[in-house]
Amino acid sequence: MSMSTVHRIAKRVCILAATSSALLFCTLPARAQLLETYQAFLGPSDHFNSSGARLTQPWQIIRQDRANFHKFGVRDPGDEYDSFFALEANRSLMEQMILNGSIQRSAANRIVNGNVFIRVEIYPNSVNVTVN
């Protein structure tokens, strides 16, 4: 094989490798952009809905906390403002956003069974919840 043939083959391999890398990079999922975070204390008033019924799911309690904070003005010491759940339409997405995000089982149990501080990370389609 001549040197010019070797160079042509090497050049094609480099182009193919560069193209494959670019395609791989383009198909990797984009890291979700963090919209905002807030902390809140989930107190006794957050564990009951507006009709007085006891809430049994962590997403219900977190949603009630945000409704209490933004809509009813019921705030616990340690509750922080967030602009995302200030909108009622966004609060209605809470369950699905938590399902798309993460919450550890132990954290979910602590939320349902007690008064705890939480940290919430809000992404475009998901929410991550941790108990502090």
HUFEN-V902242 format. One line per field, one symbol per residue. ss: DSSP state (A for helix, B for strand, O for the rest). phi: phi as a letter, one per 40 degrees, with the letter a starting at -180 (. if undefined). burial: 1 if it has 24 or more other C-alpha atoms within 12 Angstrom, else 0. A space follows every 50 residues. Layout:
ss->???
phi->???
burial->???
//
This chain:
ss->OOAAAAAAAAAAAAAAAAAAAAAAAAAOOOOOOBBBBBBBBBOAAAABOO OOOBOOOAAAAAAAAAAAAAAAOOOOOOOOOOOOOOOAAAAOOAAAAAAA OBBOAAAAAAAAAOOBBBBBBBBOOOBBBBBO
phi->.ccccccccccccccccccccccccccccccccccabababccdcccbcc cgcccbbdccccccdccdcccbgcbcdhcbcbcccccdcccccddccccc baacdcccccccbabbcbbbbbbdbabbbbcc
burial->00000000000000000000000000000000000011111111111100 00001011111111111111000010001111011000011011101100 11100011011101111111111011111110
//
